Amino acid sequence: MNGKTTTPLRNDCFALPPGVNWTPVEEALERLRSRLHPVVEVEHAVSLSQINGRILASDVSAPRAHPPSNNSAVDGYAFAGPLTDVPCSLPLIEGRSAAGEPYMGNVPAGHAIRILTGAVIPAGTDTVVLEEDCEVRDGQLQLNGTLKAGANARKAGEDIKAQDQILTAGTRLTPTQISVLASVGVDSVDVYHRLRVGVLSTGDEVKPVGSAVTDWQIYDANRPMLNALVAQLGYELVDLGHVLDRAEEVKAALERGSEQCDLILTSGGVSAGDEDHVSKMLKAHGDISNWRIAIKPGRPLALAMFQGTPVVGLPGNPVAAWVCALRFGAPAMALLAGGNWFEPQGYLVPAGFSKNKKPGRSEMLRARVRDGQVEVFGSEGSGRVTGLAWSEGLVELDESAQQIEPGTLVRFIPYGSFGL
């Protein structure tokens, strides 16, 4: 079984309406979102030790409250509040309530008992005084300040009530969500199978790292980059390798990918040139739509179906491939994997640069924040891989004409907003 759902995507799901030419980024994203749905099956009752990074397939309700009983937030003394007639003293009874060793009796009215942090608050009490705010002399608790009823006490269920919905389907499970599950005794949940993402690189001029190269050949930077991206996003990587610009090789690689993967990412070969065999194979044996997105870098984005498997054809230039993989690929993969489509969180940050932007296209600039201002990489060239390592996020400029000067607020999207 390959883990695919019984409701695959339609072959024509990426088709554009007649007459569509340049598509604004937000419109392209909304179109993509509307045409995708989960393509992986559900795995039931998976233990907490196996779910980190997985996507929750069904809502989870709490089988018990958290905390399950009233307990003390501090080390001190418990009694019945409020305390308004001060100074005063309360006789201490023998015993104590400790975490894991509650006091099982009832504390008489007007008396107090020793209690430790996290301990169940004994019957007959509801208030705790911090031990630094009182003193004990001759078996009497001496109190000098007022204290309202319920002070320093955590109420049962104040965090989570029994049967509360604590997580919703589509949530990517992280250590913090796993902690919530464990706190109420949930030991297993339903999750989606990991999305299997194939990465394929193409091009006669491209050689895998470690190969012998000539001056007219370049090392393949895209495949290792995209492989790492897929793995870091929590999906199962299927490395489909590199193929030359030969129709039969491209077709064979796509066939392998369609058998092994839920989604294929390709880089290069998706334009309309003589050697763009990815586009040709997808057109001849699948269903392809070349989305001309008004974005710089990365205008051509091929979206296709090949033997029932969605294919995202990324540009060949590394910077364009990176930008498109983040802006379009990451939310698409999340939705295909059973998660929630997301719009990456951006922040308005004063610019530390100047730029005269022309209208017509969105622009994504490699950027980082230093001393409260956002810097952009000195060159906007799509082949400048050093800018990828230098950057910590992207500045997104919309389609409008803009004159940016130092201090102008711009939208900075850290890479962490894409799930990295």
N, C-alpha and C positions, 0 to 999 in steps of 0.2 A: 504494500500500500504506500502511495507516495505522499499522503497527508493532505491532498487537495480536497476542497469541499465539493459537494454535489451541485453547487450553483456557481459555475465558473463565469468569468466575464464574457460578455458578448464579443464576437469577432469585430464588430464595427463600433465598439464602445468609445473609441477615440476619434471617430469621424467628426470633422468640423462642418458647420453649416456652409452652404454654398456662398461664395463671395467673401468669405473671411480671409483677410490678408494678414496684417499685423495684429497680434492679440496682446492687449495690456496684461501685465503680470497678474494683477488681482483677478482679472477675468479668466486668465488661463488656469490659475489655481482653483477657482471656483468650478470651472468646467471639469478639471481633473478630479476634484473632490466628489462631484455629483455622479461620476461614472465608475467609481471604485467601491468595492465592498470586500470583506474578509474572504480570502481564498484558501485558508488553512482550516483543518479540523480541530475539534476540541479534544483535549486529553483530560480525563476525569480524575479527581482525587489525587492530585500530585502533592507530595509532602513539601513542607516549608523549606527543607534543605535543598530542594530542586527547583524552586520557582524564581530565584533572583533573576531579574531581567526579562521574565516571561510576562505575557499579557493576560490579564484576568478575563475569563470567558463568561462569568456569570456574577451577578451581585452577591455580596456576602453580608449576612446579618450576624450580629453578636449573639452567641448562645448564653452569655452571662454578662453581668454589668462589670464596669471597670471604673473605680475600684469596686470590688464585690461587697464591701462593708465600710461603715464609717471608720476612718482611721486618722491617726495623729500626723500632722505635718512637721512636728518638732519633738525633741526630747523635753519633757516637762512633767506637768501634773494635770490630771483630768478631774473635773468636777462639773456640777450642773450650773450653767450660767443663766442670766448674765450676772456680772459682779459689779455692783454700783456702790454698795455700802462699804467704803474702804477708809482707812486701813482696817484689815480684819485678819483672822486666822481660821483655818479649817483643820480639823483633826485628820491625820493621815491614817488610812487603814493599811493593814499588812498586805503584802503582795505587790504585784506590778503587772502591767500589760506590755508585752514585748512583741516585736514582729515575729510571727510564727508561734508565739506562746501567749494567746490572749488570756485575760483574766475572765474566768467563767462565772464569777458571782455578780451580785448587784451591789453597787456602791450606794450606801445610805445617803439620804438627803443631808446636805450640809457637811459632807465629808469629801476627801480627795484621795487620789491614788496615783502612784508613780506610773508614768507611761513613756514609752520610747517611740522614736520616729517610725511610722509605718504600722504601728500596733493598732489592733482593733480597739475602738473606744468602748469601754465597758458600759453595760446597762446602768442607768442612773446618772450618766454623765453625758455632756455634749460639748464641752469647752475645755481647751487646754491652754495653760499658761506656760510660756517659755521658761525653762529653768533659770536662765540668767535674769529673769524679771521677778524672781521671788527668792525666798530662803526658807530653810527648814530648821526649826529650833524646838527641841523637846517633843518631837512627834507632831508638831503643828506646822502647817504650811502658812507662812506669813506673806500676805498680799497687800501691796500698797497702792496699786493703780486699778482703774476701772477696766473691765473687759466685757465685751459684748458676747452674747450667747453664740456659740458656734465658732469662736475665734480659734485659729490654728487647727481646725478640724476639716478633713476632707470628707465630703458626704458620699455615701454609696451611689454609684452611677453618675456622679457629677461629670465624668469624662465621657463614658459610654453607658447607655442604658441597655438592658437586655432587649434583644430583638431590634435594636437600632441597625440601620444599614450603615456599614462602616466602610465598604469599598464598592465601587461600581464597575460593571463590566467595561472593558476597554482600558483599564488602568494598567500602566506598566509597573510591575512590582519591583520595588527597590528595598533596601534594608529598612527604611523607615516604615513602609507599608507592612513589611513582614513582621516588624515589631508590634504593630497594631493587631494583626491577626493573632500573634502568639499571646498577647496580653489578655485576650478573651477566650483562649483555649482552642482556637481554630488550628487544626494540625494539617489540613490539606484543603486544596481548592481546585476548581476547574480552570485550566489555562489552555490557551491556544498552542498548538504545535509551533515551534519556532519557524518563522518564515525563512525559506531557503532561497537565498539570493545568489544567482550566478553572475560572475564578472568576466566579461570577455573584452579583450583588447585586439585591435586590428591595425594593419598597416605594413607595407613593405619596408618603409623607412624605420619602423619601430623594432627594436630588439630587446628581448628580456635581459634584465640585469645579470651580468656574469657571462654574457655572450661576447664573442669578438665582434667589433664594430669597425666600420670604415668612417671616413669623414662625412659621408652623406647619410649616415644612419644615426639614430638617437636611441638612447635607452628608454625603456617603457616606464614612465613615471606614473601614468594613470592607474595601471592595474594594481600595483602595490598600495597606492593611495586609496583607491576604491575598496580594495580588499580590507584594508584597515578600518575604513569607515563602516562597512557592513558589520564587521566583527564588533566594533565599539558600540554600534547601535543595538547590539544584542541579538542579531540574526545569525542564522547558520550560513556560513560562507561556502559557496561552491566555486572554486577557482577554475574557470573554463579556459584559462591560458590565453595565449596570443596566437592569432592566425594571420597569414599573409592575405593580400588582396586578391584572393582567388575564389571564384564563386563557389566551387565545390567545398573548399575548406570552411568558408563562412557558413554555408548551409549545414555542413556536418556539425560544426560547433553549436549552431542554434538548435539542431536536433538533439544533441546531447543535453543542452540546457533545458529544452522543453520537457525532457524525460526526468531530469533530476531536480529541477528548480520550480519555485512558485513565481519567480520574477527574474528577468535577466537584465543586467545593466551592461551596455556596450559603450565603448568610447571610440570615436572615429568612424568614418565610412558611412555617415548618415545624411550627407548632402546629396547633390544631384550630379556629381562629377563622374568621369569615366571609370574611376576605380573605387567608387563608393558602393562596394558590393553588399554591405549590410542593408542599405536601402533597397538595392535591387532584389536581394533574396527575400526581404520582408514583403516587398511588393509582389513578387512572383509566387510566393508560397504562403503568404500570410495576409494581414490587413494592416496597412501603415498609414499614418497621418503625420505629415511634417508640420508641426506647430511653429510658426514663425513668431516667436514671442518678442515683444518690444523690450528687450533687456540687454544690457551690456555689462559683462561679456556673456556670450552663450545664446545668441539668437536662435540657431536651429536646434530644435528638440524633437526627436522622432519618437512617437508613441505608437506602439504596434501590438498586434497579437500574432503569435507564431505557434501553431499547433496547440492552441488553447492556453498558452503562457504569455502573460504581458511582458513586453520588452520596452525598456526606456533607453533610447539611443542618445547618449551624451555627446557633446562636441569633443573633438580630439585635443584641442589645446588644454593643458592642465588646469589653468585658472578657470576657464569656462566650464570644464567638466566638474570642477569642485563646486562652483557657484550653483550650477544646475542640479547637481546631486544633492546639495543642501536645500536649496529653495523649493525644488519640485520633487526630487527623489525621496528625501527624508519623510515629509508628511505622507506621500503616497505609500511608502513602505509601511509606515505606521498603520495606515488604514487597511492595507492588504493583510497585515499581520493580526488584525483583530483589535487594534488599538484605536485611539481617537485621533482624527485629523487635527493637526495643530498649526496655529499661526505663531511663529517664533516670537518670543517676547523681545521687543526692542526698547531702548531707553534714549530719551533726548539728552544729548551731551553737547556742550559747546565745542564747536569745531576749532581745531588748531591748525587749519589749513585754509587756503583760498582756492576757489574753483568757479569758473563760469560754465555752467551746465546748459546745454542746448535742450530744447523741448523735443518730445517724441518718444523717448525711451527711458525706462528705469535704468539706473546704474547702480552696480554693487561694487563698492571700493573696499579693497583689503585694508583693514584698520586695526588699531589698538588704542587703548586709553592710557594716557600718562599725565600725571599731575592735574587730573580733573578735566582734561581736554582730549578729544579724539584726534589721533594722527592717522594719515593715510599713506600707503606705500607710494614711493616716488614715481613709479611707472605703472601705467594701467595696462601694459601689454599682457595678452593672455598666455604668453609663453614664459613669463617671469616667475618661475617656481619659487625663487627666493622670497617673493612676497607672500607666498602661502605660509612658509615657516615663520616669517616675521610677524604675520598678523595674528590677532586673537579674536577676530570677528569681522563683521562687514558693516560698512555704512551704506544704507539703502536710500537712494534719492529717487523720488517718483518721476513720472513722465514730464512734469512741468519744467519750464525754464527756471533756473535758479542761479542767483549770484551769491555765492557763499564766501564769507569773510571770517577771519578769526573771531570767535565768539558767537557766530550763528549756530542755533540749535539744530543738530542733525540727528537722524535715527541710527543708533548704533545697536547692532544685533550681535551679542557675544556668541561664540560657537556653542557654548553651553545651552543656549536656547534651542538648538537643533537636537539636543540629546547627547552631546559629546562631553 
